[in-house]
Amino acid sequence: MNKSELVEAIAQESGLSRADAKRALEAFVSTTTNVLKSGGKLSLVGFGSFSILERAERKGRNPKTGQKITIGAKKTAKFKPGSDLIGAIN
């Protein structure tokens, strides 16, 4: 499912217009991004939680040349599904 299909599904499920559903989805993505950028955590009880995972610098190997390289530290987004979501898919 891509973004336009998700907007359509949200519109049908909620009874909103496609434009309103698109604005709601964009607001959710923007708010989630801002919370994570500020170092916070977003929890949706039953669905899951979004948080930031900090990865330390580590050693790696270039698969093309075999040369050892250093992979820099970075932050990445993490999603942990909630029990209701896990139960719904199983």
MINU-326487 format. One record per residue (C-alpha): x negated, y, z negated. Coordinates in steps of 0.2 Angstrom, whole numbers, plus 5000, padded with zeros to 4 digits. Layout:
! MINU-326487
XYZ...
! end
This chain:
! MINU-326487
500050005000499350175005499850344998501250385010502050215006501850244988502650414990504150334999504350194986504350324972505650424981506750274984506550214966506850374957508050454969506950604972506550684989504950624997504250804995504650794976503950624975502350674983502150824972502450714957501150594962499850724966500250804949499950634941498250614950497750794946498150774928497250604926495750674935495650824923495850724908494450604913493350754918493550824901492950664893494750614887495750454889497450434896498550294889500250234896500950114884501249944892500550004909498750034904497450154900496150264910494450304902492650354907491350224907489550284906488250174915486450184909485050194921484450024927483249944939483749874955483149814972483449874989484249724998483549785015481749805010481549714994480749874986481149904968482150054964482950154950484850164950485250324940486450344926488250394930489950404924491350294932493250284929493950124921495650064920496249934908497949854911499249844897500049694891501749734900500849754917499849594915501449504910502449564925501149504937500849334929
! end
